[in-house]
Amino acid sequence: MPPRPTIEWQTNGVCNYDCSYCIQSRRYRQGHPSDADIERFLAFFATLPGVWEIKMSGGEPFAFRGFMQHIVPGLAALPHRVSVLTNFSAPLTVLRRFVDLVGDKLEVFSASLHREYVDVADFIAKAVTFRGWLRRETAFVVNNVLVPGTVSELAAVRAAVEAAGLRYFPQVMKTKHGVYEYDAMEASLVRMLTGAHPTAREANIAPSYRGRRCWAGAAYFVIDQFGHAFSCRTAKRFGEGYLGNVLDGSFRLKPGPEVCPYDICPCTVPANRGMIEGLATPESGGDTHGDRHTG
């Protein structure tokens, strides 16, 4: 199966949460494009051949005023599919307008459950209401970081999410240097929540695809709020894989797949969009970003 062209766009750095386990430094949780730059982003997306999936995150996208005022209406006018990762703190009235604007373009809606900020029962009730507004083909995912010190409580959280007919997506805790090393007891509970050998559609365990050919940089890339583009999240973290800036015309895609040189793939999007050759690709694209813990 050929890769499904996908962009991960950090629309803004602003976030209205300050989770204790967020690995994105506060100094990076700021900044957003100007109205003029948003127009440049939209003009760039309009030049892309074919149909791409543009998956948006932050920060918290809904915490940026320009997201609903300019970005979402602008993308709705383009042929591309859209997805979003959010902490789900936006009011239902705003979320209703989002759904009305994007219509059947919405591919994946990933709602991050942050128990430091929300009551689980309230979050689930809101999610059930929201899920009822989506078309059946849209993947709605409740993603949850397996935060050390809380893992023993999360089986009950998963049960409550699934009892409401929602999909629970666990992701292991990441650090600036890789995957968090749980103690023996919590590691066992983590395996129970993720499964022993989960696919990228079932959990985010940040595996390594080192040595496999990957289309990152050619059919998949990430863009920050300033227009800088990188082949993947790990490459960006190491200051590698720079593709140029989409706002100043210097952006260039790679001509084809290359061998992955990294020991961690913190995001399940490449695996779920067919970027990694020789890896089975699920039919549904439900997943989450894992490079920072808005989800």
Backbone hydrogen bonds in HBPLUS format (Angstrom, degrees):
<---DONOR---> <-ACCEPTOR-->    atom                        ^
c    i                          cat <-CA-CA->   ^        H-A-AA   ^      H-
h    n   atom  resd res      DA  || num        DHA   H-A  angle D-A-AA Bond
n    s   type  num  typ     dist DA aas  dist angle  dist       angle   num
A0004-ARG N   A0273-ARG O   2.88 MM 269  5.30 166.0  1.90 156.0 160.0     1
A0053-GLU N   A0005-PRO O   2.95 MM  48  6.38 154.0  2.02 143.0 150.6     2
A0006-THR N   A0219-ALA O   2.97 MM 213  6.44 155.3  2.03 153.1 158.9     3
A0221-PHE N   A0006-THR O   3.31 MM 215  6.95 142.6  2.46 147.0 157.6     4
A0007-ILE N   A0053-GLU O   2.79 MM  46  6.17 160.5  1.83 168.8 172.8     5
A0055-LYS N   A0007-ILE O   2.75 MM  48  6.01 171.8  1.75 171.4 168.5     6
A0008-GLU N   A0221-PHE O   2.97 MM 213  6.39 160.5  2.01 151.1 157.4     7
A0223-ILE N   A0008-GLU O   2.80 MM 215  6.26 155.0  1.87 161.9 166.9     8
A0009-TRP N   A0055-LYS O   2.80 MM  46  5.97 159.2  1.84 145.9 153.1     9
A0057-SER N   A0009-TRP O   2.96 MM  48  6.25 151.4  2.05 150.3 150.0    10
A0010-GLN N   A0223-ILE O   2.84 MM 213  6.10 170.9  1.84 172.3 170.0    11
A0011-THR N   A0057-SER O   2.90 MM  46  6.07 136.2  2.09 156.2 157.0    12
A0013-GLY N   A0031-GLY O   2.77 MM  18  5.17 175.9  1.78 164.6 163.9    13
A0060-GLU N   A0014-VAL O   2.69 MM  46  6.11 161.1  1.73 153.4 147.7    14
A0022-CYS N   A0019-CYS O   3.20 MM   3  5.39 171.3  2.21 112.6 114.1    15
A0028-TYR N   A0025-SER O   2.91 MM   3  5.52 154.5  1.97 116.4 124.4    16
A0029-ARG N   A0026-ARG O   2.96 MM   3  4.97 145.5  2.08 100.6 111.5    17
A0038-ILE N   A0034-SER O   2.88 MM   4  6.18 152.9  1.95 152.2 160.0    18
A0039-GLU N   A0035-ASP O   3.10 MM   4  6.42 154.1  2.17 145.6 151.6    19
A0040-ARG N   A0036-ALA O   3.10 MM   4  6.46 144.6  2.23 137.7 147.7    20
A0041-PHE N   A0037-ASP O   2.80 MM   4  6.16 155.8  1.85 154.1 160.5    21
A0042-LEU N   A0038-ILE O   2.93 MM   4  6.20 168.3  1.94 154.9 157.3    22
A0043-ALA N   A0039-GLU O   2.89 MM   4  6.07 150.0  1.98 141.5 150.3    23
A0044-PHE N   A0040-ARG O   2.91 MM   4  6.15 151.9  1.98 146.6 153.9    24
A0044-PHE N   A0041-PHE O   3.07 MM   3  5.09 115.9  2.50  94.9 110.5    25
A0045-PHE N   A0041-PHE O   2.92 MM   4  6.29 164.1  1.95 158.2 161.6    26
A0046-ALA N   A0042-LEU O   3.00 MM   4  6.17 146.4  2.11 141.0 150.2    27
A0047-THR N   A0044-PHE O   2.92 MM   3  5.31 144.8  2.05 108.0 118.6    28
A0048-LEU N   A0045-PHE O   3.19 MM   3  5.44 154.6  2.26 105.8 113.2    29
A0081-ARG N   A0052-TRP O   2.80 MM  29  6.07 147.8  1.90 155.5 163.1    30
A0054-ILE N   A0081-ARG O   2.92 MM  27  6.16 163.3  1.95 136.9 140.0    31
A0083-SER N   A0054-ILE O   3.00 MM  29  6.15 150.6  2.09 138.9 135.4    32
A0056-MET N   A0083-SER O   2.89 MM  27  6.12 166.7  1.91 136.6 133.8    33
A0085-LEU N   A0056-MET O   2.81 MM  29  6.19 153.0  1.88 167.8 176.8    34
A0063-ALA N   A0060-GLU O   2.93 MM   3  5.38 150.8  2.02 114.9 124.3    35
A0064-PHE N   A0061-PRO O   3.15 MM   3  5.62 164.3  2.17 114.1 119.0    36
A0067-PHE N   A0064-PHE O   2.93 MM   3  5.53 156.1  1.98 118.4 126.0    37
A0069-GLN N   A0065-ARG O   3.28 MM   4  6.38 157.4  2.34 148.6 154.5    38
A0070-HIS N   A0066-GLY O   2.86 MM   4  5.26 158.0  1.91 130.4 135.9    39
A0071-ILE N   A0066-GLY O   3.00 MM   5  6.36 166.4  2.02 157.3 161.8    40
A0072-VAL N   A0067-PHE O   2.87 MM   5  6.02 170.7  1.87 176.2 173.8    41
A0074-GLY N   A0070-HIS O   3.01 MM   4  5.90 150.6  2.09 140.5 149.5    42
A0075-LEU N   A0071-ILE O   2.89 MM   4  6.13 162.3  1.92 159.3 163.6    43
A0076-ALA N   A0072-VAL O   2.95 MM   4  6.07 152.8  2.02 151.1 158.9    44
A0077-ALA N   A0074-GLY O   3.21 MM   3  5.48 146.0  2.33 102.4 111.6    45
A0078-LEU N   A0075-LEU O   2.96 MM   3  5.22 161.5  2.00 111.5 117.6    46
A0082-VAL N   A0105-LYS O   3.00 MM  23  5.84 166.8  2.02 136.7 138.0    47
A0107-GLU N   A0082-VAL O   2.73 MM  25  5.83 168.3  1.75 162.7 166.6    48
A0084-VAL N   A0108-VAL O   3.01 MM  24  6.49 151.4  2.10 153.8 162.6    49
A0110-SER N   A0084-VAL O   2.91 MM  26  6.18 179.0  1.91 170.3 170.5    50
A0086-THR N   A0110-SER O   3.00 MM  24  6.35 164.5  2.02 172.4 175.6    51
A0112-SER N   A0086-THR O   2.83 MM  26  6.10 169.8  1.84 159.8 163.4    52
A0094-VAL N   A0091-PRO O   2.99 MM   3  5.38 124.5  2.31 106.7 119.8    53
A0095-LEU N   A0091-PRO O   3.02 MM   4  6.39 160.9  2.06 152.6 158.7    54
A0096-ARG N   A0092-LEU O   2.78 MM   4  5.88 149.5  1.87 146.9 154.5    55
A0097-ARG N   A0093-THR O   3.20 MM   4  6.41 153.8  2.27 136.6 142.7    56
A0098-PHE N   A0094-VAL O   2.94 MM   4  6.27 152.2  2.02 147.2 155.4    57
A0099-VAL N   A0095-LEU O   3.05 MM   4  6.32 162.4  2.08 148.3 151.4    58
A0100-ASP N   A0096-ARG O   2.95 MM   4  6.23 160.0  1.99 148.6 154.6    59
A0101-LEU N   A0097-ARG O   2.89 MM   4  6.09 149.2  1.99 148.5 156.4    60
A0102-VAL N   A0098-PHE O   3.02 MM   4  6.27 170.2  2.03 160.8 161.8    61
A0103-GLY N   A0099-VAL O   2.89 MM   4  5.66 149.7  1.98 146.8 154.6    62
A0105-LYS N   A0102-VAL O   3.00 MM   3  5.53 161.2  2.04 138.5 141.4    63
A0139-ALA N   A0107-GLU O   3.03 MM  32  6.34 162.3  2.06 157.6 152.4    64
A0109-PHE N   A0139-ALA O   2.84 MM  30  6.22 164.7  1.86 168.4 171.8    65
A0141-VAL N   A0109-PHE O   2.97 MM  32  6.32 163.7  2.00 155.4 159.0    66
A0111-ALA N   A0141-VAL O   2.77 MM  30  6.05 160.7  1.81 178.6 174.6    67
A0143-ASN N   A0111-ALA O   2.95 MM  32  6.08 144.8  2.07 132.9 143.8    68
A0113-LEU N   A0143-ASN O   2.88 MM  30  6.12 168.5  1.89 175.5 177.5    69
A0117-TYR N   A0114-HIS O   2.97 MM   3  5.77 163.7  2.00 122.9 128.1    70
A0118-VAL N   A0114-HIS O   3.16 MM   4  6.30 137.6  2.35 145.5 157.0    71
A0123-PHE N   A0119-ASP O   2.90 MM   4  6.13 162.7  1.93 159.9 165.4    72
A0124-ILE N   A0120-VAL O   2.92 MM   4  6.14 162.8  1.95 154.6 158.7    73
A0125-ALA N   A0121-ALA O   2.99 MM   4  6.19 160.8  2.02 147.3 152.5    74
A0126-LYS N   A0122-ASP O   3.00 MM   4  6.21 160.9  2.04 150.4 155.3    75
A0127-ALA N   A0123-PHE O   2.87 MM   4  6.09 156.1  1.93 148.0 155.5    76
A0128-VAL N   A0124-ILE O   2.87 MM   4  6.11 154.9  1.93 153.7 159.4    77
A0129-THR N   A0125-ALA O   3.19 MM   4  6.45 161.7  2.23 146.1 150.3    78
A0130-PHE N   A0126-LYS O   2.95 MM   4  6.21 165.4  1.97 152.5 156.7    79
A0131-ARG N   A0127-ALA O   2.76 MM   4  5.89 164.1  1.78 152.6 157.4    80
A0132-GLY N   A0128-VAL O   3.21 MM   4  6.36 143.9  2.35 140.5 148.5    81
A0132-GLY N   A0129-THR O   3.22 MM   3  5.37 128.8  2.50  97.2 109.9    82
A0133-TRP N   A0130-PHE O   2.89 MM   3  5.47 160.9  1.93 118.1 124.5    83
A0134-LEU N   A0131-ARG O   3.15 MM   3  5.45 158.8  2.19 110.4 116.8    84
A0138-THR N   A0135-ARG O   3.13 MM   3  5.68 154.8  2.20 115.3 122.2    85
A0142-VAL N   A0167-ARG O   2.82 MM  25  5.92 167.6  1.83 170.7 175.1    86
A0169-PHE N   A0142-VAL O   2.81 MM  27  5.86 158.7  1.85 151.5 148.5    87
A0144-ASN N   A0169-PHE O   3.02 MM  25  6.23 150.4  2.11 148.3 149.4    88
A0171-GLN N   A0144-ASN O   3.04 MM  27  6.15 148.7  2.14 149.0 145.1    89
A0147-VAL N   A0145-VAL O   2.94 MM   2  5.52 125.4  2.25 108.6  92.5    90
A0146-LEU N   A0171-GLN O   2.90 MM  25  6.00 159.2  1.94 161.4 160.9    91
A0150-THR N   A0147-VAL O   3.00 MM   3  5.65 153.4  2.08 143.4 146.0    92
A0153-GLU N   A0150-THR O   2.87 MM   3  5.56 156.5  1.92 122.6 130.1    93
A0154-LEU N   A0151-VAL O   3.11 MM   3  5.28 156.7  2.17 108.4 115.5    94
A0158-ARG N   A0154-LEU O   2.83 MM   4  6.04 164.3  1.85 149.3 152.8    95
A0159-ALA N   A0155-ALA O   2.96 MM   4  6.15 159.7  2.00 144.1 149.8    96
A0160-ALA N   A0156-ALA O   3.00 MM   4  6.19 153.9  2.07 143.2 149.7    97
A0161-VAL N   A0157-VAL O   2.96 MM   4  6.24 161.1  1.99 155.1 159.9    98
A0162-GLU N   A0158-ARG O   2.91 MM   4  6.11 171.2  1.92 159.3 161.3    99
A0163-ALA N   A0159-ALA O   2.84 MM   4  5.88 145.7  1.96 141.5 151.3   100
A0164-ALA N   A0161-VAL O   3.20 MM   3  5.40 138.4  2.38  98.8 110.0   101
A0166-LEU N   A0161-VAL O   3.22 MM   5  5.57 156.6  2.27 148.1 145.8   102
A0165-GLY N   A0162-GLU O   2.94 MM   3  5.03 158.2  1.99 107.1 111.6   103
A0204-ASN N   A0170-PRO O   2.99 MM  34  6.43 161.7  2.02 150.7 156.7   104
A0172-VAL N   A0204-ASN O   2.92 MM  32  6.33 156.6  1.98 167.8 172.3   105
A0180-TYR N   A0173-MET O   2.84 MM   7  5.44 176.9  1.84 150.7 150.6   106
A0175-THR N   A0178-GLY O   2.72 MM   3  5.25 165.8  1.74 153.5 154.1   107
A0178-GLY N   A0175-THR O   3.47 MM   3  5.25 163.2  2.50  98.4 102.8   108
A0187-ALA N   A0183-ASP O   2.78 MM   4  5.84 156.2  1.84 161.3 169.6   109
A0188-SER N   A0184-ALA O   3.21 MM   4  6.34 149.2  2.31 140.0 146.0   110
A0189-LEU N   A0185-MET O   3.27 MM   4  6.63 152.7  2.35 142.1 149.3   111
A0190-VAL N   A0186-GLU O   2.77 MM   4  6.02 152.3  1.85 152.5 160.8   112
A0191-ARG N   A0187-ALA O   3.07 MM   4  6.33 154.7  2.14 143.4 148.8   113
A0192-MET N   A0188-SER O   3.16 MM   4  6.48 143.9  2.30 137.7 147.4   114
A0193-LEU N   A0189-LEU O   3.05 MM   4  6.36 145.2  2.17 144.3 153.3   115
A0193-LEU N   A0190-VAL O   3.08 MM   3  5.11 121.1  2.44  94.8 109.5   116
A0194-THR N   A0190-VAL O   2.88 MM   4  6.12 157.4  1.93 156.2 162.6   117
A0195-GLY N   A0191-ARG O   2.73 MM   4  5.10 142.3  1.86 133.8 143.9   118
A0202-GLU N   A0199-THR O   2.99 MM   3  5.25 146.1  2.11 104.5 114.5   119
A0203-ALA N   A0199-THR O   3.23 MM   4  6.52 149.9  2.32 158.6 165.3   120
A0265-CYS N   A0207-PRO O   2.72 MM  58  5.65 129.0  1.98 154.7 167.6   121
A0212-ARG N   A0209-TYR O   2.97 MM   3  5.69 164.5  1.99 146.7 148.7   122
A0211-GLY N   A0260-CYS O   2.89 MM  49  5.37 167.2  1.90 149.8 149.1   123
A0260-CYS N   A0212-ARG O   2.77 MM  48  5.63 164.6  1.79 155.7 157.3   124
A0277-GLU N   A0213-ARG O   2.88 MM  64  5.56 156.7  1.94 161.4 168.7   125
A0214-CYS N   A0258-GLU O   2.70 MM  44  5.46 163.1  1.73 150.3 152.3   126
A0258-GLU N   A0214-CYS O   2.93 MM  44  5.46 153.4  2.00 150.6 148.8   127
A0215-TRP N   A0275-MET O   2.85 MM  60  4.81 148.0  1.95 126.8 137.5   128
A0218-ALA N   A0215-TRP O   2.86 MM   3  5.29 159.0  1.90 135.8 140.4   129
A0219-ALA N   A0215-TRP O   2.91 MM   4  5.53 167.6  1.93 154.4 157.7   130
A0217-GLY N   A0220-TYR O   2.55 MM   3  5.40 166.5  1.56 162.8 165.5   131
A0254-LYS N   A0217-GLY O   2.78 MM  37  5.41 177.2  1.78 141.1 141.5   132
A0222-VAL N   A0230-PHE O   2.89 MM   8  5.38 167.5  1.90 159.0 163.2   133
A0230-PHE N   A0222-VAL O   2.88 MM   8  5.38 154.8  1.94 150.4 158.6   134
A0224-ASP N   A0228-HIS O   2.98 MM   4  5.55 154.4  2.05 148.8 156.2   135
A0227-GLY N   A0224-ASP O   3.06 MM   3  5.47 168.6  2.07 117.5 119.9   136
A0246-VAL N   A0227-GLY O   2.90 MM  19  5.22 155.7  1.96 146.9 143.4   137
A0229-ALA N   A0244-GLY O   2.94 MM  15  5.72 160.2  1.98 168.7 172.4   138
A0243-LEU N   A0229-ALA O   2.84 MM  14  5.30 177.8  1.84 141.4 142.0   139
A0231-SER N   A0241-GLY O   2.88 MM  10  5.08 141.1  2.03 130.0 142.5   140
A0236-LYS N   A0232-CYS O   3.07 MM   4  6.28 157.2  2.12 145.1 151.5   141
A0237-ARG N   A0233-ARG O   2.99 MM   4  6.24 152.9  2.07 143.4 150.5   142
A0238-PHE N   A0234-THR O   3.10 MM   4  6.42 144.5  2.23 146.9 155.8   143
A0238-PHE N   A0235-ALA O   3.14 MM   3  5.21 125.3  2.45  96.3 109.9   144
A0240-GLU N   A0235-ALA O   2.71 MM   5  4.73 168.9  1.72 149.5 145.5   145
A0239-GLY N   A0236-LYS O   3.03 MM   3  4.92 158.6  2.08 101.8 108.1   146
A0252-ARG N   A0243-LEU O   2.83 MM   9  5.55 148.6  1.93 156.0 166.5   147
A0272-ASN N   A0268-THR O   2.94 MM   4  6.09 161.9  1.97 159.5 165.3   148
A0273-ARG N   A0269-VAL O   2.90 MM   4  5.93 122.1  2.25 151.5 165.5   149
A0273-ARG N   A0270-PRO O   3.35 MM   3  5.24 147.6  2.46  94.8 103.9   150
A0275-MET N   A0270-PRO O   2.96 MM   5  5.05 158.9  2.01 161.4 156.7   151
A0279-LEU N   A0276-ILE O   3.27 MM   3  5.86 148.8  2.37 139.8 138.4   152
